[in-house]
Amino acid sequence: MLEFKKSLLVQLTLLDPYSFEEFCKRLLHVFGFKYLKITSRSKDGGIDGFGELKIGLAFMKVAFECKRYTNTTIGRPKISQFRGDIQGKYQQGILFTTSRFSSDAKSASFHNVAVPIVLIDGSAIVNLMIERNFCVEKEVLPVYTNAIDLVLENKN
């Protein structure tokens, strides 16, 4: 399973940045997000896309940012920048990366008076894909057991 997960992550890092944004948009859709849109490629204001998630009777406005990196660790400054870009416009942010987040970035993602930023690294993306059977297929292999004794016991 570990090799399979690694191969999925490698495939994600090989996507061009715009395809990775589209991939993340579709992943959010699988989790129930609605009205998802990708922003224009230039002058996006630090936001790659946005949508809404229904919570109870209300919809929460969510922005997302996608960073398709291989070895770059995302630090606290990127979290602060993204939060500043969405503050006052969205109730939550989601930052996707195919790489990883620093411990400073993780600690900066949630503050009492600031817009929360959900951090989803490469490993988490792959786990979400598997959890929701998104872009993966599961094969069921037959398992055979010996049942001759069951036939011989029933001599009717």
C-alpha positions in Angstrom: 0.0 0.0 0.0 2.9 2.4 0.8 4.3 2.1 -2.8 0.8 2.7 -4.2 0.5 5.9 -2.1 3.9 7.1 -3.2 3.0 6.5 -6.9 -0.2 8.5 -6.5 1.7 11.4 -4.9 4.3 11.3 -7.7 1.5 11.5 -10.3 0.1 14.6 -8.5 3.5 16.4 -8.5 3.7 15.8 -12.3 0.4 17.6 -13.0 0.8 21.2 -14.3 -0.3 23.8 -11.7 -3.7 24.4 -13.4 -4.5 20.7 -13.6 -3.6 20.4 -9.9 -6.1 23.3 -9.1 -8.8 21.5 -11.1 -7.9 18.2 -9.2 -8.3 20.0 -5.8 -11.6 21.5 -6.9 -13.0 18.1 -7.8 -11.7 16.6 -4.6 -13.6 19.2 -2.6 -16.7 18.4 -4.7 -16.4 14.8 -3.6 -16.6 16.0 0.0 -19.8 18.0 -0.6 -18.6 21.4 -1.5 -20.9 23.3 -3.9 -20.6 26.2 -6.4 -16.9 25.6 -6.8 -15.0 27.9 -9.1 -11.3 28.2 -10.2 -10.2 31.9 -10.3 -8.5 33.4 -13.3 -4.9 32.4 -13.8 -3.5 35.9 -13.3 -4.4 38.4 -10.7 -6.2 35.8 -8.6 -5.4 37.7 -5.4 -3.7 34.7 -3.9 -6.8 32.5 -4.2 -6.9 29.6 -6.7 -10.6 28.8 -6.1 -13.6 29.1 -3.9 -16.9 27.5 -3.1 -19.4 26.8 -0.4 -19.9 24.0 2.1 -23.3 23.5 3.6 -23.2 23.2 7.4 -26.6 22.7 8.9 -28.9 25.2 7.3 -26.2 27.7 6.2 -23.4 27.7 3.7 -19.9 28.6 4.7 -17.8 30.4 2.1 -14.4 28.7 1.6 -11.4 29.7 -0.5 -8.6 27.3 -1.5 -5.0 27.6 -2.6 -3.0 24.9 -4.3 0.8 24.5 -4.2 2.2 21.7 -6.3 5.7 21.3 -4.9 8.0 18.3 -4.6 10.6 19.3 -2.0 9.5 22.7 -0.8 8.2 22.8 2.8 5.4 25.4 3.2 6.1 27.7 6.2 4.2 30.2 8.3 4.6 33.2 5.9 2.5 31.4 3.2 -0.3 30.7 5.8 -0.3 34.3 6.9 -0.4 35.6 3.3 -3.2 33.3 2.4 -5.2 34.3 5.5 -4.7 37.9 4.7 -5.9 37.3 1.1 -9.2 35.7 2.3 -9.9 37.7 5.5 -13.3 39.3 5.4 -14.4 37.5 2.3 -14.4 33.8 3.4 -15.1 31.9 6.6 -12.4 29.3 6.0 -9.4 28.6 3.8 -7.9 25.3 2.6 -4.3 25.1 1.5 -3.4 22.1 -0.5 0.2 21.0 -1.2 1.8 18.0 -2.6 4.7 18.6 -0.3 4.5 19.2 3.5 3.9 22.0 6.0 6.4 23.2 8.7 5.5 22.9 12.3 5.2 26.8 12.4 2.8 26.6 9.5 0.7 24.0 11.4 0.6 26.1 14.6 -0.4 29.2 12.6 -3.3 27.6 10.8 -5.8 28.1 13.6 -6.2 31.2 15.8 -9.2 32.3 17.8 -9.9 35.6 16.0 -8.6 34.7 12.5 -10.0 32.8 9.6 -9.0 29.1 10.1 -6.8 27.6 7.4 -7.1 23.8 6.9 -3.8 22.4 5.8 -3.8 19.3 3.5 -0.4 18.0 2.6 0.5 15.4 0.0 0.1 12.4 2.3 -3.3 13.7 3.4 -4.4 14.2 -0.2 -3.6 10.6 -1.1 -5.4 9.4 2.0 -8.5 11.4 1.1 -8.4 10.0 -2.5 -8.3 6.4 -1.1 -11.0 7.2 1.5 -13.4 8.5 -1.1 -12.3 6.2 -4.0 -11.5 9.4 -5.9 -9.1 8.8 -8.9 -8.4 5.3 -7.6 -10.0 2.0 -8.3 -10.3 -0.9 -5.9 -10.0 -4.4 -7.2 -11.7 -7.2 -5.3 -9.7 -10.4 -5.6 -11.5 -13.8 -5.0 -10.4 -15.8 -1.9 -11.0 -19.5 -2.1 -11.5 -21.8 0.9 -11.9 -25.5 1.1 -15.5 -26.5 1.7 -15.6 -30.2 0.8 -16.2 -31.1 4.4 -19.4 -29.0 4.4 -20.8 -30.9 1.4 -19.9 -34.3 2.9 -21.6 -33.5 6.2 -24.9 -32.8 4.5 -25.7 -36.3 3.2 -29.4 -35.6 2.6 
